[in-house]
């Protein structure tokens, strides 16, 4: 009976891990695109940029850059501040993004360190 309970517990931990990964889909999609990775690298060097500054450092059109910035902002990786007529973007990785990524790591650690992790393999 104990083995069955441990199997149930491990299965529940694996389901919890999958749920945490699914909650992070927007973050992973935003960071997976090579163009957005390049844009993120720009923000690691220049802490604050507007669309025109990103366009100047990129082969992309203004609409394409705006699209990628919007995706990064929706994922919580960038935030924007409007100053007069210009919108400036900053690297954010807000608390929600960091907490979500930490939740994935914690859920994965529970599965990895479960005493009977090989039962269901």
N, C-alpha and C positions, 0 to 999 in steps of 0.2 A: 504494500500500500504506500509506503514511504517513497519508493521509486516513482510511482504514478504521480504523487503530489509534486515531486521535484521536476518531473517532466512537464507538468502543467505550469509550474512556476517559470521554468525556462522558456516554455512556449509563450507565456504572457510577457516575459521580458523581451523576447524577440519581436513580438507584436508591438510592444511599446517603442522599440528602436525604429521599426518601420514607420510608425506614426510620427515620431520626431523627425525622421528624414523627410517624410511627406510634407510636414509643416514648413520645412526649409526649402521647398522646391524653388520659390522665387529667388532666394538668396543664391542657390546653386546655379540656377539658370542665368542670373545676372553675372555671376563671376565666371561662368564656363566659357562665355564667348570671347574669342581672342581679341576682338576689337575693343570690347569693354575692359579686358585685362590691360590693353595698351592705354586706354583712357585712365584706368586706375593708376597705372604707373606714372602718368602725367601728374596726377594729383598727389602722388607720393613726393614728387619733386617740387611742384608748385602747389602750395597749400590751398590756393583759391584761384578759380578761373571762371570766366564766363564762356558762353558758347563760342564766341568769336575767337577767343584765345585757344580753345580746344581745336577748332577748325584750322587755325593757323599752324598747329603742330600735327595735323592729321591729313591724310589724303581724302577724307570723307567730306561730303557736302554738309552744309549747315543743317538741313532737315535730318540727315542721317545721324549727325552728332546729337542733335536735340532728342531724337528717338532713344539713343543709347543712354544719354544722361537721365531721361525719364525712367527708363528701366532700372538703372542704378539707384535712383531716388526712391522709386516705389519699393525696392528691396530693402531700403534703409541703409544703404551703403554710402550714399551721398545725401547731403541736405543743401537747400538753397536759401539764399537771403537776397531780397530785392533791395537794391540801393539806387535810389532815384529811378532811372529808366532801365537799369541793367540788373540782371539776375546773376549772382555769383554762386558757384557750387563749391562745396567743401567736402572733403572726405569725412565720413561720419562714423561708420560702423557703430551705430547707436547701441545703447544697452540692450534693446530687444534682439538685435542681430547677434550680439555676443552671447546673450543668454540662450538663444535658440541653438547656436553652435555648441555651447557648453552642454546643453541638454542632450544633444546627439552623442557627444563624447561620453557623458555619464551613462546613458542607456547602453552604449556599446560596451563600456567597461563592465556593466552588470552582466551582460551576456558572456563576454570573454572570461570573466573571473568566476562565473557560476561553477560550482563544484562538478556538476554533471553536464557540462557544455557539450560533450560528445554524444550524449544520449540520442539526440534527434538528427544527427548528421548521417 
